[in-house]
Amino acid sequence: MKNTLTIRLPEALQKELELEMKAEKASKSDIIREAVSRYLAVRRFQRLRKKVLPFAEAQGLLTDEDVFREIS
């Protein structure tokens, strides 16, 4: 089931959205759905990372390079 959501955008952001709509040949709804979906995915990742970071640090995994080296 789809719900309707009303948002208010500053004029500059609205203009930028309209330019993107034309460039991508996509609707406002499509662009905003994708943006919200990406935002939520990033937030889920950040929460998970925060949760596992102490365990990774305890194993000496301090950087992305450390992780890649371990899984390679």
Secondary structure, 3 states (H helix, E strand, C coil): CCCCCCCCCCHHHHHHHHHHHHHHCCCHHHHHHHHHHHHHHHHHHHHHHHHHHHHHHHCCCCCHHHHHHHHC
